Amino acid sequence: MGSTGLVFSNSIASALNPFPTIAGFAGSMFGCLQILGGAITSAILASIPETTQVPLSITLISCSLVGVVAFYKVKQAEI
């Protein structure tokens, strides 16, 4: 949790960098997608009957893998 200030500020700056003329709109879309993603993930997890923490760990690992794949896809598109 100590480094979230560094991670979040850099991710927001990187997300807004390609859109300098519409930074307000891009920032609001970035925030909206973050909240929407969290809400959808929470709704899915809440609907799963769990007795252990395995569904939560699978979800966190899946979200991490989706983020890594998206990062590499964006980097390939830039080259």
N, C-alpha and C positions, 0 to 999 in steps of 0.2 A: 504494500500500500504506500510505502514511502516514495516510490518512483512514479506514482500515477500522475503527479503534476507534470513531470517531464514527458511522459508518454502521451497523455491526452493533449497537452498544448502543442506538441510536435505533430500529432496526427491531425489536429484541426488545422494547423498552419499548412500542412502538406495537402489537405483536402481542399483548402481555399486557394492555394497558389495558382492553379490553372484558370481561375475565374476572378481576376482582379476587378473587372467592371461590374460584376453582379455578386459581390462578396456577401451582401446581406441575404440574398436569396439562397446562395450556395450554403451559407452558414445555417440558415433555417432548415434547409433540406437535410443537411448533415445531422443536425440535432433531431429532426423528426424521424429520420431513419434509425438513429440510435434508440430512441424511445420506442418506436414501433417494433424494432427487432427484439428489444427486451420484453415488451408486452406480449408479443406472439410466442416467444420462447417460454415465458412464464405461464401462459395459458396452456401450452402443450404440456409442460411439466406438471401443472396442476391437475390435468385430466388423467394422468397416468397414475394408477393405484400403486404406490410404492411401499415397500416394507424395509428397504435398505437405501443406501445412498448411491447405488449403482446407476439408476437413471440420470441422476444429476451429474455424475462423473462422465457418463457417456455423452451427455449434452454438452458439457464444457469442452471435452476433447473434440467433439464434432464441430463446435463453433470455432475452436482454434484452428482446426484443419481447413475449414472454409475460409478463414481469414488468411492463412498462409497461401492457399491456392489462388485466392483473389489477388493477393499481393504480387505473386509471380506472374499472373496473367497480365496485370497492369504494367509491370516492368517489361514484359515481352512486347506489349503494344507500344511502349515508348521508344523501343529500339528500332 
